[in-house]
């Protein structure tokens, strides 16, 4: 028996008849039932599936059920779409067939199959299509290199037309390790990532690919509601960064030993102010922890202006998932005052400019005082409020704060609070020169 083999990797070739497609799926189904070492089979058939979303009853599982009359249909618009399959075993993968679209003219143009190498998700060699015609609903892919994987992901870069009738991946069982000796991730770089939740700039530590057992701090940075980073270019996090992303992009923190994700709020074409939505940020945090070697005890949110307000809010919503917060030029959201004591579980270093009429230092001092008065036993022991002399509601506050080497070290040192451990902020620190900071 022979499995499908495309003539090219572009997805442009004309597929066989639907009858043959049905036959291939039936054959793949029978192979999947009796697969042993040395036999090629459809390794995705009937396996557990998760996705970025689905419309009505067109659930992700329909994409691997062997039935061309059912389909998975993604409900997300103007966002990258992902469909992940747990293979429930380790396989050597060599080719794939994707039956996509519904009706005529609905095939996606850009899609990619990815695998997890023990460090991060990577494109399968030969499984990226950027110019699939909209009438080519059957995409055949022969991998230019076989890969060892126990889970795969279909990554679509189309704003719509994400309708998958069947995802078939051919491989055979293997005893090889999924984890590579060294990872293939973009370590030591600052790269733009299209994401179903929020597009972002991603920085991985230079040594990220060296040891799959090492876990790294994760810093998630949120910009303001109307800053430079918000233009319609989805790669603006690189071309025009703002806040903490600026320190990473301009080379100051090029060797920073932490994972840094700088989120981009606006979708393509959006021109209005944009507030980060916790209902999207929180599952995005979970995806970071699943996709990268994150130390769950060292997760920190930081943000400026509107991003600082959302950072405070995330602190009260998911305190058990965070080690600390760095709100810059913002305020605590009034609607969360009844839950402010949730912040006592976090290390917090808050900044504000002395000449910022929108969010003066008193906004952060209020939080610190409330924690001290109303939230024993911790409160102020774990929070410091630093005023930037002469800072306004601009880079004169947040660029100065984010450039501080002391803050960079603090971000690496912070871990989840243990009630029996002393706080990071000692009395000497609290009364020292960092309580009021003047740019050198």
Backbone torsions as a table, in degrees:
resi	resn	phi	psi	omega
1	UNK	NA	143.5	-176.4
2	UNK	-117.5	138.9	177.7
3	UNK	-98.9	162.9	-172.9
4	UNK	-59.0	139.0	176.9
5	UNK	-136.7	110.7	-177.0
6	UNK	-73.6	155.4	177.7
7	UNK	-81.0	-27.0	178.0
8	UNK	-138.6	170.7	177.6
9	UNK	-101.6	6.7	-174.2
10	UNK	-84.9	-15.5	-176.8
11	UNK	82.1	9.5	-174.8
12	UNK	-90.6	-18.7	-173.9
13	UNK	-67.1	156.1	179.5
14	UNK	-81.6	126.5	-178.4
15	UNK	-78.6	166.6	177.4
16	UNK	-70.0	179.7	-177.2
17	UNK	-66.6	160.5	177.3
18	UNK	-60.6	-33.9	178.6
19	UNK	-61.2	-43.4	179.5
20	UNK	-66.0	-35.8	177.9
21	UNK	-61.0	-43.8	176.5
22	UNK	-60.1	-43.4	-178.8
23	UNK	-61.4	-43.7	-179.9
24	UNK	-62.6	-40.0	179.3
25	UNK	-65.8	-39.4	178.0
26	UNK	-65.4	-41.4	177.5
27	UNK	-62.3	-45.6	179.9
28	UNK	-60.6	-38.0	179.0
29	UNK	-62.4	-44.5	-179.5
30	UNK	-67.0	-38.0	177.2
31	UNK	-63.4	-41.0	-177.9
32	UNK	-60.8	-30.6	-178.9
33	UNK	-74.8	-28.8	-173.3
34	UNK	-119.1	17.4	-173.2
35	UNK	-62.3	130.1	171.1
36	UNK	-133.3	173.7	-178.3
37	UNK	-56.6	133.1	179.4
38	UNK	94.8	-8.7	178.8
39	UNK	-105.2	136.3	177.5
40	UNK	-86.4	132.2	-177.4
41	UNK	-145.6	165.4	171.6
42	UNK	-78.3	105.6	-172.1
43	UNK	-85.5	-6.0	-179.5
44	UNK	-95.7	-14.5	-172.3
45	UNK	-60.0	120.2	175.7
46	UNK	74.4	7.7	-177.5
47	UNK	-82.3	158.8	179.5
48	UNK	-62.8	139.6	-175.1
49	UNK	-133.1	141.3	169.3
50	UNK	-129.1	157.3	-177.5
51	UNK	-150.0	168.7	-179.5
52	UNK	-70.0	-13.6	178.8
53	UNK	164.9	171.9	175.1
54	UNK	-153.6	157.5	-177.8
55	UNK	-104.6	125.9	176.1
56	UNK	54.2	-131.2	-177.7
57	UNK	-94.1	12.7	-179.3
58	UNK	-88.4	73.7	-168.5
59	UNK	-81.6	160.9	-179.0
60	UNK	-56.0	-35.9	-176.9
61	UNK	-60.1	-24.7	179.0
62	UNK	-63.0	-20.7	-177.5
63	UNK	-76.6	-10.9	-178.3
64	UNK	-133.4	26.7	-176.6
65	UNK	-95.6	-0.8	179.5
66	UNK	77.1	10.2	-175.3
67	UNK	-119.1	114.2	-179.5
68	UNK	-75.8	-8.6	176.5
69	UNK	-84.8	-8.9	175.6
70	UNK	-111.1	164.0	179.7
71	UNK	-157.7	156.9	166.9
72	UNK	-96.7	134.4	177.9
73	UNK	-129.1	120.5	-179.7
74	UNK	-77.3	142.5	-178.8
75	UNK	-97.0	-11.7	-177.1
76	UNK	-70.7	140.2	176.1
77	UNK	-120.2	146.3	177.1
78	UNK	57.6	30.0	178.3
79	UNK	-141.6	156.6	173.2
80	UNK	-66.6	145.4	-175.0
81	UNK	-119.8	141.1	179.0
82	UNK	-133.6	142.4	175.2
83	UNK	-130.7	115.7	-174.5
84	UNK	-110.9	136.8	-179.3
85	UNK	-120.2	126.0	172.4
86	UNK	-87.5	115.3	-173.9
87	UNK	-78.1	-8.1	178.7
88	UNK	55.1	38.7	-179.0
89	UNK	161.1	172.8	-178.6
90	UNK	-106.3	131.1	-174.0
91	UNK	-134.7	151.4	169.8
92	UNK	-94.4	113.0	-171.7
93	UNK	-100.5	141.1	-176.6
94	UNK	-135.0	-16.9	179.0
95	UNK	-162.3	169.6	-178.3
96	UNK	-152.2	157.7	174.2
97	UNK	-134.9	127.7	-179.0
98	UNK	-120.3	114.5	174.8
99	UNK	-92.5	110.8	-167.9
100	UNK	-129.0	167.6	178.3
101	UNK	78.8	176.4	178.7
102	UNK	-155.1	119.5	-172.8
103	UNK	79.3	-156.9	-177.3
104	UNK	-104.4	148.5	174.3
105	UNK	71.9	23.3	-177.0
106	UNK	-121.8	16.7	-179.9
107	UNK	-77.4	142.2	178.3
108	UNK	-69.0	150.8	-178.7
109	UNK	-88.6	-37.4	-172.1
110	UNK	-128.7	119.8	177.0
111	UNK	-151.1	164.4	-175.1
112	UNK	-154.0	139.6	170.3
113	UNK	-95.5	136.2	-178.5
114	UNK	-126.8	158.8	174.7
115	UNK	-135.8	160.3	-179.2
116	UNK	-101.4	122.5	-174.4
117	UNK	-97.8	14.9	-177.4
118	UNK	94.6	-12.1	178.8
119	UNK	-119.3	-42.7	-179.3
120	UNK	-167.2	176.5	177.0
121	UNK	-83.2	133.6	-177.9
122	UNK	-130.2	150.8	174.0
123	UNK	-65.0	138.1	171.5
124	UNK	-72.8	127.4	-178.6
125	UNK	-56.6	127.0	-179.9
126	UNK	84.4	7.1	-176.4
127	UNK	-118.2	32.0	175.8
128	UNK	-116.3	128.3	-179.7
129	UNK	-124.1	124.0	-179.8
130	UNK	-111.6	-10.7	-173.1
131	UNK	-137.9	39.8	178.6
132	UNK	-68.6	125.1	178.7
133	UNK	-61.7	148.2	-174.9
134	UNK	-70.4	-9.5	176.5
135	UNK	-102.1	2.9	177.8
136	UNK	-97.7	94.9	-173.4
137	UNK	-90.8	-6.8	179.4
138	UNK	-117.9	104.1	-176.2
139	UNK	-100.1	123.0	179.0
140	UNK	-107.7	134.6	-175.5
141	UNK	-132.9	121.9	169.2
142	UNK	-105.7	121.3	-175.8
143	UNK	-70.7	134.2	179.4
144	UNK	-72.9	-19.7	170.9
145	UNK	-139.0	133.3	174.5
146	UNK	-67.9	149.1	179.7
147	UNK	-126.5	150.5	176.3
148	UNK	-99.4	125.6	-175.5
149	UNK	-151.8	153.4	171.1
150	UNK	-117.3	-1.0	171.3
151	UNK	-155.7	149.4	179.8
152	UNK	-133.5	166.2	-177.6
153	UNK	-143.7	130.2	170.1
154	UNK	-88.6	121.7	-175.5
155	UNK	-116.2	109.5	-179.5
156	UNK	-104.3	134.5	-179.5
157	UNK	-104.9	15.4	178.1
158	UNK	-88.8	145.7	177.5
159	UNK	-72.6	-23.9	-179.8
160	UNK	-152.1	-168.5	-178.9
161	UNK	63.5	27.7	177.6
162	UNK	-92.8	77.2	-179.7
163	UNK	-121.7	111.5	-177.5
164	UNK	-113.0	116.0	175.9
165	UNK	-81.9	-37.5	178.5
166	UNK	-158.8	132.9	173.4
167	UNK	-112.3	111.9	-178.2
168	UNK	-114.6	123.9	177.0
169	UNK	-124.0	128.0	-175.4
170	UNK	-99.8	134.0	178.8
171	UNK	-166.9	-175.3	179.1
172	UNK	-139.3	151.3	179.5
173	UNK	-59.5	147.9	179.6
174	UNK	-146.2	153.3	175.7
175	UNK	-95.5	1.4	179.1
176	UNK	-65.8	154.2	179.9
177	UNK	-77.9	140.2	175.2
178	UNK	-68.9	-36.5	-175.2
179	UNK	-78.6	124.6	178.7
180	UNK	-73.1	159.9	176.7
181	UNK	-63.8	-41.8	171.8
182	UNK	-132.1	142.0	-177.5
183	UNK	-73.9	161.8	178.4
184	UNK	-107.4	20.8	-175.1
185	UNK	-76.5	163.7	-178.7
186	UNK	-80.8	66.5	-177.0
187	UNK	-78.0	144.4	178.5
188	UNK	72.3	12.3	178.7
189	UNK	-120.6	167.4	172.4
190	UNK	-118.1	111.3	-172.3
191	UNK	-124.2	150.7	176.0
192	UNK	-87.1	133.4	-178.2
193	UNK	-124.3	127.1	172.2
194	UNK	-84.9	130.3	-170.7
195	UNK	-138.2	146.3	-180.0
196	UNK	-63.2	-28.1	-178.8
197	UNK	-89.6	-65.4	174.8
198	UNK	-144.7	131.6	170.4
199	UNK	-59.7	150.7	-175.8
200	UNK	-156.9	161.8	168.5
201	UNK	-93.5	134.0	-176.0
202	UNK	-120.1	131.5	173.1
203	UNK	-120.6	125.3	172.1
204	UNK	-109.3	144.1	-179.4
205	UNK	-58.1	149.0	-179.7
206	UNK	-55.9	-31.1	-178.6
207	UNK	-94.9	13.0	-174.2
208	UNK	-57.7	-37.7	-173.5
209	UNK	-81.0	1.4	-169.8
210	UNK	-89.1	-30.5	-174.0
211	UNK	-144.5	113.8	-178.6
212	UNK	-71.2	-9.0	179.2
213	UNK	-90.1	-16.3	-179.9
214	UNK	-74.9	135.9	176.2
215	UNK	-114.9	140.5	-170.5
216	UNK	-116.3	150.9	171.8
217	UNK	-61.4	148.4	175.6
218	UNK	-119.2	124.0	176.4
219	UNK	-115.8	120.5	178.7
220	UNK	-107.1	122.3	-173.3
221	UNK	-111.3	132.6	-178.7
222	UNK	-117.4	127.7	-180.0
223	UNK	-83.4	-179.7	178.3
224	UNK	-78.8	176.0	-172.6
225	UNK	-77.6	-13.9	-177.0
226	UNK	-142.9	29.3	-174.0
227	UNK	-84.7	-179.6	-177.0
228	UNK	-58.8	-31.9	-175.0
229	UNK	-66.8	-10.6	-170.2
230	UNK	-91.5	7.4	-178.0
231	UNK	-67.8	173.3	-171.4
232	UNK	-71.7	-11.0	178.8
233	UNK	-75.7	118.0	-175.1
234	UNK	-70.0	-10.4	175.3
235	UNK	-99.6	14.6	-177.0
236	UNK	-62.3	-21.6	176.6
237	UNK	-61.3	-20.4	175.7
238	UNK	-99.5	-44.9	-174.1
239	UNK	-75.2	-26.6	-177.0
240	UNK	-148.3	67.0	-172.9
241	UNK	-73.1	161.6	-178.7
242	UNK	-141.1	145.7	175.8
243	UNK	73.6	-139.1	-176.9
244	UNK	-63.9	-31.1	178.0
245	UNK	-58.2	-31.3	-179.1
246	UNK	-65.1	-36.8	179.2
247	UNK	-68.0	-36.2	179.9
248	UNK	-74.3	-43.2	-175.0
249	UNK	-69.7	-36.2	-174.1
250	UNK	-84.0	5.0	174.2
251	UNK	95.8	-11.5	179.2
252	UNK	-58.2	-40.1	-178.8
253	UNK	-116.9	35.5	-178.4
254	UNK	-61.6	-28.1	-179.5
255	UNK	-104.6	17.9	-175.5
256	UNK	-61.1	123.8	-175.4
257	UNK	-84.9	57.1	177.0
258	UNK	-151.1	156.4	171.9
259	UNK	-82.0	127.1	-179.7
260	UNK	-124.0	121.9	176.8
261	UNK	-116.2	115.8	-179.4
262	UNK	-106.0	106.5	-170.5
263	UNK	-79.2	150.3	179.9
264	UNK	-116.5	114.1	-168.2
265	UNK	-74.3	-45.5	-171.3
266	UNK	-73.0	145.5	169.5
267	UNK	-88.8	169.2	-178.0
268	UNK	-60.5	130.6	178.4
269	UNK	88.3	-11.5	-180.0
270	UNK	-77.2	132.9	-179.0
271	UNK	-119.2	-13.2	-177.7
272	UNK	-79.6	169.2	174.5
273	UNK	-58.2	150.6	-173.9
274	UNK	-133.2	123.7	175.9
275	UNK	-103.5	133.1	174.8
276	UNK	-65.7	136.1	-177.1
277	UNK	-99.0	116.9	178.7
278	UNK	-55.8	-29.3	179.3
279	UNK	-67.6	-15.5	173.7
280	UNK	-103.7	-34.4	-178.6
281	UNK	-67.7	-40.6	-175.9
282	UNK	-64.7	-49.0	174.9
283	UNK	-65.6	-27.9	175.3
284	UNK	-64.4	-39.1	175.7
285	UNK	-59.6	-42.6	178.2
286	UNK	-62.4	-38.1	179.5
287	UNK	-67.2	-35.9	176.0
288	UNK	-61.2	-42.5	-177.8
289	UNK	-69.1	-28.2	176.9
290	UNK	-80.6	-33.0	-171.5
291	UNK	-91.7	-17.9	-175.8
292	UNK	-133.1	169.0	-178.1
293	UNK	-84.9	72.9	-174.4
294	UNK	-93.3	135.7	169.8
295	UNK	-81.8	110.0	-175.8
296	UNK	-66.3	-12.8	178.3
297	UNK	-90.5	-0.1	-177.9
298	UNK	-134.4	59.2	177.4
299	UNK	-109.2	126.6	-175.7
300	UNK	-130.7	136.0	171.3
301	UNK	-105.1	138.4	172.1
302	UNK	-135.8	154.0	179.4
303	UNK	-163.4	158.4	177.6
304	UNK	-117.0	143.3	178.2
305	UNK	54.5	-118.3	178.3
306	UNK	-59.6	-32.7	176.5
307	UNK	-67.5	-30.0	175.5
308	UNK	-68.6	-39.8	178.2
309	UNK	-62.2	-44.1	178.9
310	UNK	-66.9	-35.1	177.1
311	UNK	-61.2	-45.9	175.8
312	UNK	-57.1	-43.7	-177.6
313	UNK	-64.7	-41.6	177.5
314	UNK	-62.6	-32.0	177.8
315	UNK	-61.7	-35.5	178.7
316	UNK	-86.1	-22.8	-179.3
317	UNK	-81.2	-39.9	-175.2
318	UNK	-133.7	53.1	-177.4
319	UNK	-61.1	-31.3	-177.6
320	UNK	-71.0	-14.5	-179.5
321	UNK	-97.4	-3.6	-172.4
322	UNK	-120.4	154.4	172.4
323	UNK	-99.7	-32.5	-176.7
324	UNK	-166.3	172.4	178.9
325	UNK	-134.3	146.5	170.9
326	UNK	-131.0	84.4	176.1
327	UNK	-81.0	132.7	-177.9
328	UNK	-126.1	123.1	176.9
329	UNK	56.8	47.8	179.2
330	UNK	-140.0	-159.7	-179.4
331	UNK	-153.3	161.2	175.1
332	UNK	-76.2	132.0	-178.0
333	UNK	-68.1	126.6	-176.2
334	UNK	-58.2	-31.7	-178.9
335	UNK	-68.6	-9.1	-178.3
336	UNK	-108.4	11.2	-174.5
337	UNK	-59.0	-31.8	-179.2
338	UNK	-70.7	-10.8	179.1
339	UNK	-117.4	17.4	-174.5
340	UNK	-61.9	-28.8	-178.7
341	UNK	-65.9	-14.3	173.9
342	UNK	-60.4	-25.5	-178.6
343	UNK	-70.3	-16.3	-177.6
344	UNK	-65.5	-14.3	179.2
345	UNK	-84.1	-1.4	-172.3
346	UNK	-119.7	150.2	163.9
347	UNK	-78.8	132.1	-179.0
348	UNK	-133.4	128.1	170.8
349	UNK	-123.0	108.1	-175.6
350	UNK	-107.0	144.7	-177.8
351	UNK	-126.9	149.1	173.3
352	UNK	-156.4	151.3	177.8
353	UNK	-86.2	141.8	-178.8
354	UNK	-67.1	-22.3	179.0
355	UNK	-107.6	20.0	177.8
356	UNK	-87.2	104.5	-177.2
357	UNK	-73.5	-21.1	-179.8
358	UNK	-79.2	-47.8	-176.7
359	UNK	-136.0	76.2	-179.1
360	UNK	-70.0	169.4	-179.0
361	UNK	-54.6	-29.0	-179.2
362	UNK	-58.7	-25.1	178.8
363	UNK	-63.8	-41.7	178.0
364	UNK	-76.9	-35.7	177.3
365	UNK	-60.4	-35.0	177.5
366	UNK	-58.8	-45.0	-179.7
367	UNK	-63.1	-45.9	-179.3
368	UNK	-60.3	-42.7	-179.5
369	UNK	-67.2	-40.6	179.2
370	UNK	-63.9	-40.8	178.2
371	UNK	-63.5	-40.8	-179.1
372	UNK	-67.1	-38.5	-174.1
373	UNK	-85.8	-37.8	-168.1
374	UNK	-111.2	-6.7	-170.0
375	UNK	-130.8	59.5	175.4
376	UNK	-68.3	155.5	12.7
377	UNK	-96.9	-3.0	-173.6
378	UNK	-98.4	-84.4	179.9
379	UNK	63.0	-122.9	-168.2
380	UNK	-66.2	-18.0	178.3
381	UNK	-58.1	-25.5	-173.2
382	UNK	-111.7	7.8	179.5
383	UNK	-132.3	138.9	171.1
384	UNK	-128.2	141.8	177.9
385	UNK	-113.9	115.7	-176.3
386	UNK	-108.1	131.2	178.2
387	UNK	-99.3	131.0	176.4
388	UNK	-92.4	111.5	-175.9
389	UNK	-60.7	124.4	177.1
390	UNK	80.3	-1.6	-177.7
391	UNK	-71.4	137.1	175.1
392	UNK	-106.9	-171.6	178.6
393	UNK	-82.2	74.5	-173.3
394	UNK	-166.4	-171.7	177.3
395	UNK	-61.7	-18.7	177.7
396	UNK	-64.9	-15.8	172.0
397	UNK	-102.4	-58.6	-171.5
398	UNK	-75.4	-33.1	176.7
399	UNK	-67.0	-37.2	178.1
400	UNK	-66.4	-46.6	-179.2
401	UNK	-61.6	-48.7	-175.4
402	UNK	-70.7	-16.0	179.1
403	UNK	-87.6	-5.4	-175.7
404	UNK	-69.2	120.3	176.5
405	UNK	-58.9	-32.6	178.8
406	UNK	-62.7	-38.0	177.4
407	UNK	-68.0	-40.4	179.7
408	UNK	-58.4	-42.5	179.1
409	UNK	-69.1	-38.5	178.9
410	UNK	-60.0	-41.5	179.9
411	UNK	-61.6	-30.9	179.2
412	UNK	-82.9	-24.8	-175.4
413	UNK	-88.5	-25.6	-171.8
414	UNK	-67.2	133.1	172.0
415	UNK	-132.7	165.5	178.2
416	UNK	-54.0	144.1	-177.1
417	UNK	-66.9	138.8	170.6
418	UNK	-119.6	120.6	-175.4
419	UNK	-55.9	-22.5	-177.5
420	UNK	-92.2	-3.1	-179.3
421	UNK	-99.9	148.0	178.3
422	UNK	-70.6	153.8	179.4
423	UNK	-71.6	159.4	176.9
424	UNK	-68.5	-32.1	-177.0
425	UNK	-90.1	107.6	177.2
426	UNK	-87.9	170.7	177.9
427	UNK	-61.4	-38.2	179.7
428	UNK	-61.8	-41.5	179.2
429	UNK	-64.9	-44.1	-174.3
430	UNK	-60.7	-35.8	-177.1
431	UNK	-98.8	4.3	-175.4
432	UNK	-85.9	-168.2	-172.1
433	UNK	-68.2	-20.4	-176.8
434	UNK	-79.4	-11.6	179.0
435	UNK	-66.6	-33.5	171.6
436	UNK	-128.2	117.3	-169.1
437	UNK	-109.6	130.0	174.0
438	UNK	-116.3	129.9	-178.2
439	UNK	-60.0	131.1	-179.8
440	UNK	-61.1	NA	NA
